[in-house]
Amino acid sequence: MPLTPEEIRERAFRAIVEFKLRVLKLLLDWRRLAGLVARAVEEVLGEAEVYVFGSAVEGRLTANSDLDVAVIVPREMVRPPVRGRLLSAILDRAEELGIPWWFPLELHLMTKEDMELLARGGARFVRVRPGEEQQH
């Protein structure tokens, strides 16, 4: 017998709630995941500074949050088309290292000056390094 519209809505609602809980569980493990991102950045770019900022650092994570990660690069790497290729390569490698493709990861390529400007505006940054994912 086919599902009623109410049963369809109920199943859809349950699936959304389960997915959001899964996302939140991963977000709460942000230090480990940020370490994986730092490793992906290192493998793609070589040595680079990687920082987490936003709701994770501020202790305001919700199931609707994302993980904001800043990668400090020279100005020429912030501009298209280099920017798109770098972001794609880093995200591909992060997925290979174990970060699910659906995880709400927001990578921000920025210069040190950009980061300092955001910090002056009140943003807090926490540095992460490759290998930190194994400490948590």
C-alpha positions in Angstrom: 0.0 0.0 0.0 1.4 3.4 -0.9 2.3 5.9 1.9 -0.1 8.6 2.8 1.0 12.2 2.5 1.2 12.4 6.3 3.5 9.3 6.4 5.7 10.8 3.7 6.0 14.1 5.7 6.8 12.2 8.9 9.5 10.1 7.3 11.0 13.2 5.6 11.0 15.1 8.9 12.6 12.2 10.7 15.3 11.9 8.0 16.1 15.6 8.3 16.3 15.5 12.0 18.6 12.5 11.9 20.8 14.2 9.3 21.0 17.4 11.3 22.0 15.4 14.4 24.7 13.7 12.4 26.0 17.1 11.2 26.0 18.5 14.7 27.9 15.5 16.1 30.6 16.1 13.5 30.6 19.9 14.1 31.2 19.3 17.8 34.3 17.3 16.8 35.6 20.4 14.9 39.2 20.3 16.2 39.8 16.8 14.8 38.1 17.8 11.5 40.1 21.1 11.3 43.3 19.0 11.7 42.3 17.0 8.7 41.7 20.2 6.7 45.1 21.4 7.8 46.7 18.2 6.6 44.8 18.6 3.2 46.1 22.2 3.0 49.6 21.1 3.7 49.5 18.3 1.1 48.1 20.7 -1.6 49.9 24.0 -0.8 52.9 22.9 1.3 53.3 24.8 4.5 50.5 27.3 5.2 48.7 28.8 8.2 45.3 27.4 8.9 42.8 28.8 11.4 39.3 28.1 12.5 37.0 31.0 13.3 33.3 31.7 13.6 30.7 29.8 15.7 33.0 26.8 16.5 35.6 29.1 18.1 32.9 31.2 19.8 31.2 28.1 21.3 28.0 28.8 19.4 27.7 25.7 17.2 24.2 24.6 16.1 23.0 21.9 13.7 22.7 24.7 11.1 26.3 25.9 11.6 29.2 25.4 9.3 32.9 25.1 10.1 34.7 28.2 9.0 38.4 27.6 8.1 40.8 30.3 7.0 43.8 29.4 4.9 46.4 32.1 4.8 47.8 32.5 1.3 49.5 35.2 -0.8 47.2 37.8 -2.5 47.6 36.2 -6.0 46.1 32.9 -4.7 43.0 34.7 -3.5 42.0 35.7 -7.1 40.2 33.6 -9.7 40.9 31.3 -11.4 43.7 30.2 -8.9 41.3 30.5 -6.0 38.8 28.0 -7.5 41.4 25.4 -8.3 43.0 25.6 -4.9 39.6 25.3 -3.1 38.7 22.3 -5.2 42.0 20.6 -4.6 41.9 21.2 -0.9 38.2 20.0 -0.6 38.9 16.9 -2.7 41.9 16.0 -0.5 39.9 16.7 2.7 37.3 14.3 1.5 39.9 11.6 0.8 41.2 12.1 4.3 37.8 11.4 5.8 35.7 14.5 5.8 32.3 13.7 4.3 31.4 15.5 1.1 28.2 16.7 2.7 29.9 18.2 5.8 29.3 22.0 6.0 32.9 23.1 5.6 33.5 26.7 4.5 37.0 27.3 3.3 38.2 30.9 3.2 41.3 31.7 1.3 42.6 35.0 2.7 45.8 37.0 3.1 47.3 37.7 6.5 46.1 41.3 6.1 42.5 40.1 5.5 42.7 38.0 8.7 44.0 40.9 10.7 41.2 43.1 9.5 38.6 40.5 10.6 40.4 40.1 13.9 40.2 43.9 14.5 36.5 43.6 13.8 36.2 41.0 16.6 36.7 37.7 14.9 38.6 35.1 17.0 41.0 32.7 15.2 42.4 29.4 16.5 45.4 28.0 14.7 45.3 24.4 13.7 48.1 22.3 12.4 48.3 19.0 10.5 48.4 16.1 12.9 46.1 17.7 15.5 43.3 15.4 14.3 45.1 12.5 16.0 45.1 14.3 19.4 41.3 14.3 19.9 
